[in-house]
Amino acid sequence: MLISKKEIERLSADVRRIIDGQSVDLRDNLEGRLSILKNDIHTLAGSLNEQASNLQREKSAMAETLADISHQLKTPLTAMMVMTELLENAPPDKAAEFIQNLKRGLAQTGWLVNALLKMAKLESGSVVFSRTEVTAGELLELALQPLQILLDIKDQRVEWANGTPYGEVRFLCDKNWTAEALTNIIKNASEHSPEGSTITVDAGANPLCKWLSVTDTGKGIPYTEIKGLFQRFGGTFKKQGTGIGLPLALAILRGQNGDIEVDGGSPSDGKGASFMLRFFV
């Protein structure tokens, strides 16, 4: 089958329009080598357009992440700069207060940067969860390691519910990433519980899932604010936290076929908010 010069010129013009970003459907559903070539070019153009769209979305997401980092770091860094200047001529009692505030600011800033980097890894799809069997007790022990200073400062304790050995419940999950999620949940509970209080951890299983729960002794969470807790920097309930810990925890759970359920609590009955990490069977 001969291919005319006009057909080649039309195909060439269509290809140039595709290169210029125009939408052109080359398919003609006819037989012959030219039709096969048109269909192949159409498929290739569609693939390239999809790759370009994905790249643009990734650029937008990166720009948004950088803007988030810049915005969230600006406030604590500015506050620390001011306190550093005041520290030079501050009396001893004020100097001690400024130093303590600087330590808190540095800790919060470090936590924020680490959480954002981990969230970026999850969102980029570069995390491969390695599932092994681990007990709830092992997860809790690992999760508490980064929180010892925070808990000591507030004289808080983390205890199993009713002192019973629920720590023997076994989970099939990525030990380190799941401990990271649990760390962020407990940190949130600590931030919203008074000094000298006890944070309660529980674990169990049912026909649908295995679960770990963390209950604080705070003022509870209004039902209308629960959804916003897992929006990056958007939780209206956040008073002291970084605004990234709970979204990070949820991303880790969902990456392992899990979820997080929130019970806002009932402060009038002495019950704080409860976060349940669920791993579906």
C-alpha positions as CSV (number, residue, x, y, z in Angstrom):
1,M,0.0,0.0,0.0
2,L,1.4,3.3,-1.1
3,I,1.3,6.3,1.2
4,S,0.8,9.6,-0.5
5,K,2.9,12.7,0.1
6,K,-0.2,14.6,1.3
7,E,-0.9,12.0,4.0
8,I,2.6,12.2,5.2
9,E,2.4,16.1,5.3
10,R,-0.9,15.9,7.2
11,L,0.5,13.5,9.7
12,S,3.6,15.7,10.1
13,A,1.5,18.8,10.7
14,D,-0.6,16.9,13.3
15,V,2.6,15.8,15.1
16,R,3.8,19.4,15.2
17,R,0.5,20.5,16.7
18,I,0.9,17.8,19.4
19,I,4.4,19.0,20.1
20,D,3.0,22.5,20.5
21,G,0.6,21.2,23.2
22,Q,-2.6,20.9,21.1
23,S,-4.9,18.0,21.5
24,V,-5.1,16.0,18.3
25,D,-6.7,12.6,17.8
26,L,-4.7,10.8,15.1
27,R,-6.7,7.6,15.2
28,D,-8.6,6.7,12.1
29,N,-9.5,3.0,12.8
30,L,-8.5,2.0,9.3
31,E,-6.2,-0.8,8.1
32,G,-2.7,-0.3,6.8
33,R,0.7,0.8,8.0
34,L,-0.1,4.5,8.2
35,S,-3.1,3.8,10.4
36,I,-0.9,1.7,12.7
37,L,1.7,4.5,12.8
38,K,-1.0,7.0,13.6
39,N,-2.4,4.9,16.5
40,D,1.2,4.4,17.8
41,I,1.9,8.1,17.7
42,H,-1.5,8.8,19.4
43,T,-0.6,6.3,22.2
44,L,2.8,7.8,22.6
45,A,1.4,11.4,22.8
46,G,-1.1,10.3,25.4
47,S,1.6,8.7,27.5
48,L,3.9,11.8,27.2
49,N,1.0,14.1,28.2
50,E,0.2,12.0,31.2
51,Q,3.9,12.1,32.3
52,A,3.9,15.9,31.8
53,S,0.7,16.2,33.9
54,N,2.2,14.0,36.7
55,L,5.4,16.0,36.7
56,Q,3.4,19.2,37.0
57,R,1.4,17.8,39.9
58,E,4.7,16.8,41.6
59,K,6.1,20.3,41.1
60,S,2.9,21.8,42.6
61,A,3.1,19.4,45.5
62,M,6.8,20.2,46.1
63,A,6.1,23.9,45.9
64,E,3.2,23.5,48.4
65,T,5.5,21.5,50.7
66,L,8.2,24.0,50.6
67,A,5.7,26.8,51.3
68,D,4.4,24.8,54.3
69,I,7.9,24.3,55.6
70,S,8.8,28.0,55.2
71,H,5.5,29.1,56.9
72,Q,5.8,26.7,59.8
73,L,9.5,27.4,60.5
74,K,9.2,31.2,60.3
75,T,7.3,31.7,63.6
76,P,9.4,29.5,65.9
77,L,12.7,30.8,64.3
78,T,11.6,34.4,64.7
79,A,10.6,33.8,68.4
80,M,14.0,32.1,69.1
81,M,15.9,35.0,67.5
82,V,14.0,37.5,69.7
83,M,14.7,35.4,72.8
84,T,18.4,35.0,71.9
85,E,18.7,38.8,71.8
86,L,16.8,39.3,75.1
87,L,19.0,36.6,76.7
88,E,22.1,38.8,76.6
89,N,20.8,41.3,79.2
90,A,18.2,39.2,81.0
91,P,18.2,38.6,84.8
92,P,19.0,35.1,85.9
93,D,15.3,34.0,86.4
94,K,14.3,35.3,83.0
95,A,17.4,33.9,81.4
96,A,16.5,30.4,82.6
97,E,12.9,30.9,81.2
98,F,14.3,32.0,77.8
99,I,16.7,29.0,77.7
100,Q,13.8,26.6,78.4
101,N,11.7,28.2,75.7
102,L,14.6,28.0,73.3
103,K,15.0,24.3,74.0
104,R,11.3,23.8,73.4
105,G,11.5,25.8,70.1
106,L,14.5,23.8,68.9
107,A,12.8,20.5,69.7
108,Q,9.6,21.5,68.0
109,T,11.4,22.7,64.9
110,G,13.5,19.6,64.7
111,W,10.4,17.4,65.1
112,L,8.6,19.4,62.4
113,V,11.4,19.1,59.8
114,N,11.8,15.3,60.4
115,A,8.0,14.8,60.2
116,L,7.8,16.8,56.9
117,L,10.7,14.8,55.4
118,K,9.0,11.5,56.3
119,M,5.6,12.7,54.9
120,A,7.4,13.7,51.7
121,K,8.8,10.1,51.4
122,L,5.3,8.6,51.9
123,E,3.7,11.0,49.4
124,S,6.4,10.3,46.8
125,G,5.7,6.5,47.0
126,S,9.3,5.8,47.9
127,V,8.4,3.9,51.1
128,V,8.1,0.1,50.9
129,F,6.6,-1.2,54.1
130,S,8.2,-4.4,55.4
131,R,5.7,-6.4,57.4
132,T,6.9,-8.5,60.3
133,E,5.1,-9.8,63.4
134,V,5.5,-7.6,66.4
135,T,3.8,-7.3,69.8
136,A,1.9,-4.2,71.0
137,G,4.4,-4.0,73.9
138,E,7.4,-3.8,71.5
139,L,5.7,-1.1,69.4
140,L,5.0,0.9,72.5
141,E,8.5,0.6,73.8
142,L,9.9,1.8,70.5
143,A,7.4,4.6,70.2
144,L,8.2,6.0,73.7
145,Q,11.9,6.4,73.1
146,P,11.7,9.8,71.4
147,L,9.2,11.1,73.9
148,Q,11.0,10.5,77.2
149,I,12.1,14.1,77.6
150,L,8.7,15.5,76.8
151,L,7.0,13.1,79.2
152,D,9.5,13.9,82.0
153,I,9.1,17.6,81.6
154,K,5.3,17.3,82.0
155,D,5.6,14.5,84.6
156,Q,3.3,12.3,82.6
157,R,3.1,8.5,82.5
158,V,2.0,6.1,79.7
159,E,0.3,3.0,81.1
160,W,-1.6,0.0,79.8
161,A,-5.3,0.1,80.5
162,N,-6.2,-1.5,83.9
163,G,-2.6,-2.7,84.1
164,T,-3.5,-5.8,82.1
165,P,-1.1,-7.5,79.7
166,Y,-2.6,-6.3,76.4
167,G,1.0,-5.7,75.2
168,E,1.1,-9.3,74.0
169,V,-1.4,-8.7,71.2
170,R,0.5,-9.3,67.9
171,F,0.4,-7.2,64.8
172,L,1.7,-7.8,61.3
173,C,3.1,-4.5,60.2
174,D,6.2,-2.4,59.6
175,K,7.7,-2.1,63.1
176,N,9.6,1.1,62.7
177,W,7.0,3.0,60.6
178,T,4.2,1.9,62.9
179,A,6.1,2.9,65.9
180,E,6.6,6.3,64.3
181,A,2.8,6.6,63.9
182,L,2.2,5.6,67.5
183,T,4.9,8.1,68.6
184,N,3.0,10.9,67.0
185,I,-0.3,9.8,68.5
186,I,1.1,9.7,72.0
187,K,2.9,13.0,71.5
188,N,-0.5,14.5,70.5
189,A,-2.0,13.0,73.7
190,S,0.8,14.4,75.8
191,E,0.4,17.9,74.4
192,H,-3.3,18.0,75.2
193,S,-3.1,16.4,78.7
194,P,-2.3,18.3,81.9
195,E,1.0,17.9,83.8
196,G,1.1,14.9,86.1
197,S,-1.5,13.0,84.1
198,T,-1.6,9.5,82.7
199,I,-2.0,8.5,79.1
200,T,-3.7,5.2,78.6
201,V,-2.7,2.6,76.0
202,D,-4.9,-0.3,75.1
203,A,-4.8,-3.1,72.5
204,G,-7.1,-5.9,71.2
205,A,-8.5,-7.8,68.3
206,N,-11.9,-8.5,66.7
207,P,-13.0,-10.3,63.6
208,L,-12.3,-7.3,61.4
209,C,-9.1,-5.8,62.8
210,K,-6.4,-5.7,65.4
211,W,-6.1,-2.3,67.2
212,L,-4.0,-0.1,69.4
213,S,-5.6,2.9,71.2
214,V,-4.2,5.9,73.0
215,T,-6.5,7.9,75.3
216,D,-5.5,11.3,76.8
217,T,-6.9,13.2,79.8
218,G,-7.5,16.4,78.0
219,K,-10.6,18.4,77.3
220,G,-11.8,16.2,74.5
221,I,-12.4,17.1,70.8
222,P,-15.6,18.6,69.5
223,Y,-17.1,16.3,66.8
224,T,-17.0,19.1,64.2
225,E,-13.2,19.4,64.6
226,I,-12.3,15.7,64.3
227,K,-12.0,15.7,60.5
228,G,-9.6,18.7,60.5
229,L,-7.2,16.9,62.8
230,F,-5.7,14.9,59.8
231,Q,-5.4,17.9,57.5
232,R,-1.8,19.1,57.3
233,F,-1.5,22.3,59.4
234,G,-5.2,22.5,59.4
235,G,-6.3,21.0,62.7
236,T,-8.2,23.7,64.7
237,F,-7.7,21.6,67.8
238,K,-3.9,22.0,67.6
239,K,-2.5,24.3,70.3
240,Q,1.1,23.2,70.9
241,G,1.8,20.6,68.2
242,T,3.4,20.9,64.7
243,G,0.2,20.2,62.7
244,I,1.9,17.3,60.8
245,G,2.1,14.5,63.3
246,L,-1.5,13.2,63.0
247,P,-1.5,13.4,59.1
248,L,1.8,11.5,59.1
249,A,0.3,8.8,61.4
250,L,-2.7,8.4,59.2
251,A,-0.6,8.1,56.1
252,I,1.5,5.4,57.7
253,L,-1.6,3.4,58.8
254,R,-3.3,3.7,55.4
255,G,-0.1,2.6,53.7
256,Q,-0.5,-0.6,55.6
257,N,-4.2,-1.2,54.9
258,G,-5.1,0.5,58.2
259,D,-6.9,3.5,59.5
260,I,-7.3,5.7,62.6
261,E,-10.6,6.2,64.4
262,V,-11.1,9.1,66.7
263,D,-13.4,9.3,69.7
264,G,-13.6,12.9,70.9
265,G,-14.2,11.8,74.5
266,S,-16.5,13.1,77.2
267,P,-14.8,15.6,79.5
268,S,-17.8,15.8,81.7
269,D,-17.3,12.1,82.5
270,G,-13.6,12.5,82.9
271,K,-12.8,10.9,79.6
272,G,-10.4,12.5,77.1
273,A,-10.0,11.9,73.4
274,S,-9.1,8.5,72.2
275,F,-7.2,7.6,68.9
276,M,-7.5,4.0,67.7
277,L,-5.0,2.6,65.2
278,R,-6.7,-0.2,63.3
279,F,-5.0,-2.9,61.2
280,F,-7.5,-4.7,59.1
281,V,-7.2,-8.5,58.9
